[in-house]
Structure formats: structure tokens, C-alpha cells
């Protein structure tokens, strides 16, 4: 018995005596192929248990055949000096790389693997109002940036950070430690027009707090203010080297009052008396939890009178 090998073109394979078919269009893109896989996996998860079990077994059997063939191809190309460069070029192709990755023939780079791990834990983080971004991996350390509920010192934020750390160390073999990078603090910007005092300051939400001389240097003064419109605000004014700054009297951690905060005139900081959160006294930036910020209020001094805007 003789065996006939069909002639093949770059795009199609025809059996002997078969009528060639015309090409139906361009090859699918990487995104289309990946999307098709994702949709199929999602559909598989929605099947009844018995049907899903059969489908998963069929999928596993087909993948086992594909993997065995691909492993043979890769091994022989790696062993051939002439074919090895071609293999390395093929691995750089997104579709080929995806195929070999699906069959675990090539290992994903640490960043790719790390992002896959974070995809698994991100829903749990987001359900608690937090999120995480993988910035880089260097010398076995994964550097991440946390946001939302993950960024802070409460018990829930510590739990979420521990979740990220354990997931990265367990899921990425090359990672042995996780370091949290500080977030870029959002500067407290007060629009220029918010500082403008018109002919009737009271109608614009400005409230006279005290004379500047009545606010002692190197101390925190508390004021309970009510605007003409009825807006109420507890305010602290920090006097540091004759520089006055007004904040809403709420710690950025749990909103507890700061009028009894410890002020360090030499270091230019104030520290919350409740949980020890430390802030830059002149900018309101939290030094204990970068990214957190005190709410600064518009303030101006006219004719030695301190005016603070608490409403409109």
C-alpha cells in the first residue's frame, strides 16, 4: 500500500482528488483568536455539570494531542542549529507565543505572570473599594502600587495588602518579596477664583474666623464656623512660622478630629492623636500613607482678619 502526501500551499492543505476551495478572507487577528478562546471558556462554564464534564474531557484530550505534537516540534527545532533561530523568531509571534503559552511549553515572563496573578485577586480587591497595579519586578521583588481601600493603615487595607503579597509570591516563582510603592500625591489645588472676596463675602461662603494675632504660632486652632447659607464646618488653622493653613477638622484616615494633634514645628508636621497618621503641616499631604490628603480650605487674611470659605 502506498501513501500519498498532499501538496500544501502556505494557507491551505488539500487531500488527493479534492477540489481546492478559494480563500475566504484574511487570517484572524491575535485579538480575534484570543477573544474566541475567552468566549468559549465562558460558555463552557455555563453548561450543566454533566455536559461541562464531557466538554472539558474532549478539550483536555484534544489539547493533549496538540501539546505532544508541539513539544516534539519545539524539541527538534531546538536541537537543530539551523532551525533554532527560526524557532526563536516564531516564539516572538503573538499567536505562536499564545499557543505555546496555553500548552505551558514556554513560560511567561515574570511581568506577564504577575499580571495574570493580579487578575485573579483584583475582583476581591475591587469589591472592597481597592485596586493594585504591578509596576515592575526586579531581583525577585515585585513593586506594586495600591489604591483605594488597599492604601491605608486600617485592618481591611492590611488584609488586602497581605492578599496581594501572598498571591504574587505563590503565583510567580521568581518573586520572593513584594514592595508597595508610594502613590504620587494629588496636590491640593485651590482655584484662584475660590480665593476671591467680592463685595459681600458672607454670601460667597466666607466666614470670619478670628484675627491673625489671635492664632498662636506653632499651634493648632479650632473654629466651628457657619456660613450665611447655613453650611457648617469644623476647621483647624495651623500656624507654622507665621504661615497659616486651614483644613477641615477631619483626619484622612477615619475622619476623626485633629484639633488635639501633635504639631512638630521643627519637622513641619502634625500627627493625628487617634492613630498616629502624620501629615505635612503646610500641604496636608499624609506622610504615613502616601496618597492620602487633608482637605484644605480657601483662606485669606484681610486687615488682620482671617477669612475661611466653608460654603457658597
N, C-alpha and C positions, 0 to 999 in steps of 0.2 A: 504494500500500500504506500503510495507516495503522498507527501504533504505539500500543499500549495501555499506559498506565502503571498498574501495580498500586497499589492503595491500601495504605498501610502504617500499622501501629499502632506504638506505642513499642517493642514487643518482637518482632513477627513481620512477615514480608513474604510476601504471598500472590500467586500468579500468577492471571490471569483464569481463572474457572470452577473454580479449585481449592477443595477443601474445607478450611476452616480447621481447624487442629489445636489442641487445648487445650494450655495451658502445662503443662509437665511439672514445674515446681518453681522454686525461687529461682535467681537467677543465681549462677554460681560465684564464689567469693571470689577476691581477689587471690592469696592463698596457694595456693589450689587451681589457679589458672591457671598460676602460676609453677612449681608442683610438676609439673604435667603437662608443661610445656616441659622441665624438668630430666630427667624420666624418659624423654622421647622422645629427648633428646640422648644420654643414657646408652645407651639401646637402640640408637641409630644407631651408636655407637662399637663395638658388639659384633657388628655384621654382618660377613659375609665381604667382602673388599675390593671385589669386583665389584658386589655388592648395595649396599654402602655408597656406592659411586661414583654409582650410579643414583639412590639416595635423596637424596644430597646435591645432585645436579643438579636433581631435582624440587623440593627445598626451596629452592634458590637461585632457580629460575625463578619459583616462587610468591611468594617474598619480593620479587623484583624488581618484579613486578606490584603487590604491596601497597605497596611503597615509592614507586613512581611515583605511585600514586593518593594516598597520604598527603601526599607533597610538594606536589602540586597543591592539595589541600585546605588545607594549612597556609599556603602562599603566598598564596592568595586570601583567606583569613581575616585574615592579617596585613596585607594591602593594603586591607582594608575597615575603616573606622573603627568601624562598628557591630559587626562580627564579631570584631575584635581582642580586646576584653575577654573574650568568650566563649571564644576560643582559649586565653587565659592561664588561665582558670578550668579548662578541660579538662586542660591540662597538669599542673595540680595534682592531678588524679585519679590514684591509684596505677596503675590498669590502663592508662589512656591514656598516662601517663608511661612505663610499662614498654614499651608498644607502640612509642612514638616512639623510645625509647632503643634497642630492639632493631634498629630500622632506621637508627640513628645520625642521626635527624632533630633530636633535642635532645641536647645534650651533657650528660653527667652532671656534677654539681658536683664540685669537686676532692676532697672527702672521700669521696664515693661512688666516684670513680675510683681514689683512693688505696687504699681498702679492697679494691677488685677486684684491684688490683696485688698487694697483700699476700696475697690468697687464693692467687695463683699461686705465690708463693715460700714460703708457710707450710709446705707439706709437706716441703720441703728443710730448713727450719729445725728443724721438729719431729723429723725423722729424726736430727738431731744433738743433740736434747735442748733446743732453744731455741724461742723464740716472740717475736712482736712485736705491739705494739698501736699503732695510729695515734691520737694524742691530738688533734691539731689541725693546721691548715695556715694560716699567717699570712705575708703579704708574701713569698710564694714559698718559704717554708721549711716543710718538713714536720717536725713534732715527734713523735717516736716513743718508745715505752718498750720496752726489751728485757728479756727474762727468760731464765732457764736458761743454757744454754751460750753464748748471744749476749752475756751480761752478764759481761764479764771482760776480761782482757788477754792471753789465750793466742792463739796464731796462729789456731786454729779460730774463736774468737769474733770476731777481727778480720775474718776471711774472711766470716763470716755477716753482720756489720755492713755490710761493703762490698757484699754481695749485696743487702741491703735498700736501701742508698743508691742503687745503680745502677738497681735496679728502679723506685724511686719517681721518680727524675729522668727516666728514659727513658719511663715509663708515664704520668706526669702532666705535661702540657705546662706548667702553671703553677708547677711545683715546680722550683727551681734549686738547692736545698740541703736537706740532711737533718740535723736535730739530735737527738741522743739525750738524752732527759730522764733524770735520776737516778730510780731506783726509791725508793719510800718504804721506808726500812729497817725491817725487822721487829725490834721491840725485844726484847732478851734478857730474858725474864721467868723468874725462878726462883720456883717455887711456895713459899709460906711454909712449908708442911709439909716441903719439902726441906731447910730450914734448921734444923728442929727436931732437937735432940740428945736422944735418950732415955737411959734408964738404962745401956744398953750401946751406945755409939756405934759400936764396931767392927762389930757385927752389922748395923748400918744403913748400912754402906758408908763410914763416916767414917774417915779416916786422919790421924794427927797428922803434920804436915809439919815444923814447926820452931817455935821460939819466935819471937814477933813481933820481938824485939830482934835476932834473927839475920838478919833480912831487911833489907838496907840500903835506905835511902831513895834514890829516883832511880835505881833499878836493877831488873834482872830476875833473879829467882832461879829455878833449875830444880830440880824434885823428881821422882824416879822413885818412884811410890807403888804399893803393892799392898794391896788391901782384904782383909779376913778371908776373903771368899768367893773370893779369887783374882783379882779384876779388877785389871788393871794399867793404869796411866796415866802418861804423861809430862806433867807440869804445869809451867806457869810462873806465878809470882806477881809481879805488877807493884806496886811500892811507889812511889806518886806523892804526895808531900806527906803521908806517913803514911797514905794511903788504900790499902789492899790489895785487889787484884782477882786472882782465879785464873782461868786459861784452860787449856784443853787445848793442849799444845805443838804446834800444827799451824796453819800459815798457811791461810787460807780459799781460797787460790789453788790450790796443789798439795799441800797437807798437809805441807810441809817445816817443820822445827823453827824456833822463834822465840827460843830462849834466847840467841842472839847478836844479836838485833835491836837496832837503834839506838833508844835512848829519848831523846826531847826533853822535858825536864822543863818548859821554858818553854811549849812548844806543847801539851804534854799528849798526845803521840803516840808510837807505836813503829812502826818501819819494818822490814819483812822484809829480811834481808840477802841473800836469793836473787834476788828480782825487784822489790824496791822497793815492795811494797804497803804503804801507810801506814794505820794504824789509830788510832782514838781509844783511848788507853791505859786509860780508865776504863769505857768501854762496850763496846769490842770492835768498834764499827762501822767498816767499811772506808771510808776517805775516798777511796781511789783508784778503787774500783769500788763505788759505792753499791748497797746491797742485799746485799753480802757481809758476813759477820759471823764473828768468832771465837767459839768455843764456850766460854761462861763456865760455870764450875763452882761449885756451892754451897760457900761458905767462911764460917767464923766463927772468932772469937778468944775463947777461954775461958781465963781465968787466964794470960794472956800466951802461950797455946799456939794455934798456927794449925792448924785442922782443915779438911780438904778432903774433900768427898764424891765418891768416884770409883766407887762401886758400891752395890749394895743387898744 
